[in-house]
């Protein structure tokens, strides 16, 4: 039994129609998400960065050389507003991790590019967060982790989150 089982048992006694499989999924997903966010925040906090900062750095790094995107494309990748993205970019630019470059093909537009320091920092953070996630999930057998990853993909694509 886990904490969710205990909660479901109480719901069954008080309001059985609320004790659903869907509730179990929601609560277990939220607990796992919280655990992952906690270890991630610990790693990022040690570098003075937020998850949103890391998300920008990681998104640009995944693009490959020259590690750049237009601000609107970056906002779309991050599922943030352009205003929210702009605030993050200002922080990262002040920290020397990103630069903005004018787009020679479009005078009204610019590119956001990782600096060499930004490339190094994004790689360091990707490896450190991966290690933290691996340590968090180490008690779970690898075959169970693979099965969970596959099931979550199936659920998300069933819900229309495919590419």
C-alpha positions as CSV (number, residue, x, y, z in Angstrom):
1,X,0.0,0.0,0.0
2,X,1.0,3.6,-0.6
3,X,-0.4,6.9,0.6
4,X,-2.8,7.0,-2.4
5,X,-4.2,3.6,-1.5
6,X,-4.9,4.9,2.0
7,X,-6.7,7.9,0.6
8,X,-8.7,5.8,-1.8
9,X,-9.7,3.5,1.1
10,X,-11.0,6.5,3.0
11,X,-12.9,7.8,0.0
12,X,-14.5,4.4,-0.5
13,X,-15.9,4.6,3.0
14,X,-17.1,8.2,2.7
15,X,-17.9,8.8,-1.0
16,X,-17.3,5.7,-3.0
17,X,-18.0,7.4,-6.4
18,X,-14.9,9.6,-5.8
19,X,-12.6,6.5,-5.3
20,X,-11.8,6.1,-9.0
21,X,-8.9,4.8,-11.0
22,X,-8.6,8.3,-12.5
23,X,-8.1,9.8,-9.0
24,X,-5.4,7.2,-8.3
25,X,-3.6,8.2,-11.5
26,X,-3.9,11.9,-10.8
27,X,-2.7,11.6,-7.2
28,X,0.2,9.2,-8.0
29,X,1.3,11.3,-11.0
30,X,1.2,14.4,-8.8
31,X,3.3,12.7,-6.0
32,X,5.9,11.5,-8.6
33,X,6.0,14.9,-10.2
34,X,6.6,16.5,-6.8
35,X,9.5,14.2,-6.0
36,X,11.1,14.8,-9.4
37,X,10.6,18.6,-9.1
38,X,12.2,18.5,-5.6
39,X,15.4,16.9,-6.7
40,X,15.5,19.0,-9.9
41,X,15.1,22.2,-8.0
42,X,17.9,21.2,-5.6
43,X,20.3,20.8,-8.5
44,X,19.2,24.0,-10.3
45,X,19.1,26.0,-7.1
46,X,22.8,25.1,-6.4
47,X,23.5,27.0,-9.7
48,X,21.2,29.9,-8.9
49,X,18.8,28.9,-11.7
50,X,15.1,28.1,-11.9
51,X,13.4,25.3,-13.8
52,X,12.3,27.8,-16.4
53,X,15.9,29.0,-16.9
54,X,17.0,25.4,-17.4
55,X,14.2,24.7,-19.8
56,X,15.3,27.6,-22.0
57,X,19.0,26.4,-21.9
58,X,18.1,22.8,-22.5
59,X,15.7,23.7,-25.4
60,X,18.4,25.7,-27.1
61,X,21.0,23.0,-26.5
62,X,18.8,20.3,-28.1
63,X,18.6,22.4,-31.2
64,X,22.2,21.6,-32.0
65,X,24.7,24.1,-33.4
66,X,24.4,27.0,-33.6
67,X,22.1,26.5,-30.5
68,X,19.6,29.2,-31.5
69,X,15.9,29.8,-32.0
70,X,13.7,32.8,-32.6
71,X,12.1,34.1,-29.4
72,X,8.6,33.1,-30.7
73,X,9.8,29.6,-31.6
74,X,11.4,29.3,-28.2
75,X,8.2,30.3,-26.5
76,X,6.3,27.7,-28.5
77,X,8.8,24.9,-27.5
78,X,8.4,26.0,-23.9
79,X,4.7,26.5,-24.0
80,X,5.1,29.9,-22.4
81,X,3.9,33.3,-23.4
82,X,6.4,35.5,-25.3
83,X,6.3,37.9,-22.3
84,X,7.2,35.1,-19.8
85,X,10.0,33.9,-22.1
86,X,11.3,37.5,-22.5
87,X,11.8,37.8,-18.7
88,X,13.7,34.5,-18.6
89,X,15.8,35.5,-21.5
90,X,16.7,38.8,-19.8
91,X,18.0,36.9,-16.7
92,X,19.9,34.4,-18.8
93,X,21.4,37.2,-20.9
94,X,22.5,39.1,-17.8
95,X,24.2,35.9,-16.6
96,X,26.1,35.6,-19.9
97,X,24.4,32.3,-20.9
98,X,22.4,33.6,-23.9
99,X,22.8,36.4,-26.5
100,X,20.3,38.0,-28.8
101,X,21.4,38.5,-32.3
102,X,19.6,40.5,-35.0
103,X,18.2,38.4,-37.9
104,X,19.9,39.7,-41.0
105,X,17.0,38.3,-43.1
106,X,14.3,40.1,-41.1
107,X,15.2,43.4,-39.4
108,X,12.2,43.1,-37.1
109,X,13.3,39.8,-35.7
110,X,16.2,38.3,-33.7
111,X,17.7,35.0,-32.7
112,X,18.3,33.8,-29.2
113,X,21.6,31.9,-29.0
114,X,23.5,30.0,-26.3
115,X,26.8,31.6,-25.5
116,X,29.8,29.2,-25.1
117,X,29.2,29.5,-21.3
118,X,25.5,28.7,-21.9
119,X,26.4,25.6,-23.9
120,X,28.7,24.4,-21.1
121,X,26.1,25.2,-18.4
122,X,23.2,23.5,-20.2
123,X,25.3,20.4,-20.6
124,X,26.4,20.4,-17.0
125,X,22.8,20.9,-15.8
126,X,21.5,18.2,-18.1
127,X,24.0,15.7,-16.7
128,X,23.5,16.8,-13.0
129,X,19.7,16.6,-13.3
130,X,19.9,13.2,-15.0
131,X,22.1,11.9,-12.2
132,X,19.6,13.3,-9.6
133,X,16.7,11.6,-11.4
134,X,18.6,8.4,-11.7
135,X,19.4,8.4,-7.9
136,X,15.7,9.2,-7.1
137,X,14.4,6.3,-9.2
138,X,17.2,3.9,-8.4
139,X,15.0,1.7,-6.1
140,X,12.7,1.0,-9.0
141,X,13.8,-2.0,-11.2
142,X,14.8,-0.9,-14.7
143,X,12.2,-3.1,-16.4
144,X,9.5,-1.3,-14.3
145,X,10.8,2.1,-15.3
146,X,10.8,1.1,-19.0
147,X,7.2,-0.2,-18.7
148,X,6.1,3.0,-17.0
149,X,7.7,5.2,-19.6
150,X,6.0,3.2,-22.4
151,X,2.6,3.3,-20.6
152,X,2.9,7.0,-20.0
153,X,3.7,7.6,-23.7
154,X,0.7,5.5,-24.7
155,X,-1.6,7.4,-22.4
156,X,-0.3,10.8,-23.6
157,X,-0.7,9.9,-27.3
158,X,-4.2,8.5,-26.5
159,X,-4.9,12.0,-25.0
160,X,-3.8,13.7,-28.2
161,X,-0.3,14.7,-27.1
162,X,1.5,13.0,-30.0
163,X,3.7,14.7,-32.6
